[in-house]
Amino acid sequence: MDESMLPDNMVALAKQVVEENAAAGRKIALAESCTGGLVAAALTEIPGSSAVFDRSFVTYSNEAKMEMLDVPSDLIETFGAVSVACVWAMAKGALANSHADVAVAISGIAGPDGGTSLKPVGTVVFARALRGSKDEPEGEMKYFEGGDRADIRYQAALWALELLLP
């Protein structure tokens, strides 16, 4: 593979995501907050990713989450942007506003500021939604400890890529 500005293991995982989703005939979309487009950048490092990767929404602000992904303002006010409820809505919004079969959403606190005792720096929430599924999106909260901002965003991007595997 050509030189990449991203770490080799991230590019290798992105290549696996592209190949396996292509084999499964699936298109993917992203709704990224704390990763700021890092997952999309990894996917677009891969030649042929356009056959699989439909689009990404980088919704860093709460307003962007509401305007681009139809996340209800009362949901953000009640649970916060870093909540499973919010990423569920983000993933559903990414599906509704794309041609994707699967969408992954990421929101978190990469630091160095912004953490609380309930949601410390390193808290990241993820959701995966599948088109046509009658189930709620799969959601989970992870805690990536001991890292700086770059490390937390890197770990979150790797986890999001894992969630895109069929």
Residue, then its C-alpha position, 0 to 999 in steps of 0.5 A: m500500500d502507498e504511504s499513508m499519513l495514518p497509522d498502518n494498523m488503522v489503514a489495514l483495518a479500514k481496508q478490511v472494512v472496505e473489502e468485507n462490506a464490498a463482499a457483503g454488498r453493503k454501503i456505509a455511512l458515519a456520524e462522527s463527533c469527537t473523531g472529527g472525520l478520522v474514521a472517514a479519512a481512514l476509509t478514504e485512504i483505501p482505493g475503491s472505497s467509493a464502492v462502499f463508503d456513501r458519506s460521513f457527517v462530522t457533527y461536532s456541535n450540538e446544532a450540527k447533530m440537530e440540523m444534519l442528523d435530526v437529533p432532537s434538542d430535548l434528547i441532547e438537553t436530557f442525556g447530553a451529546v455524549s450518551v448512548a441515546c444521542v449516538w442512537a439518534m445520530a446513527k438513525g439520522a445518518l441512515a435516514n439521510s444517506h443511502a447506506d445499509v449500516a451507519v456508525a455514530i461516535s461521540g465522546i470527550a477527547g479532552p484535555d477538558g470537558g470531562t466530569s465525574l460521570k463522564p471523564v475525559g476518555t468517555v466515548v459512546f458508539a452506536r451502529a444502526l442497520r437499515g431495515s432492522k426493527d431493533e434499536p441501534e446497538g449502542e455502547m459506552k467505552y472508556f479509553e483511559g490514560g491517553d491524550r486527546a490524539d490517543i483517545r481519538y485514535q482508539a475511538a476511530l479504531w473501535a468505530l472501524e471494528l463496528l463497521l465490519p459485517 
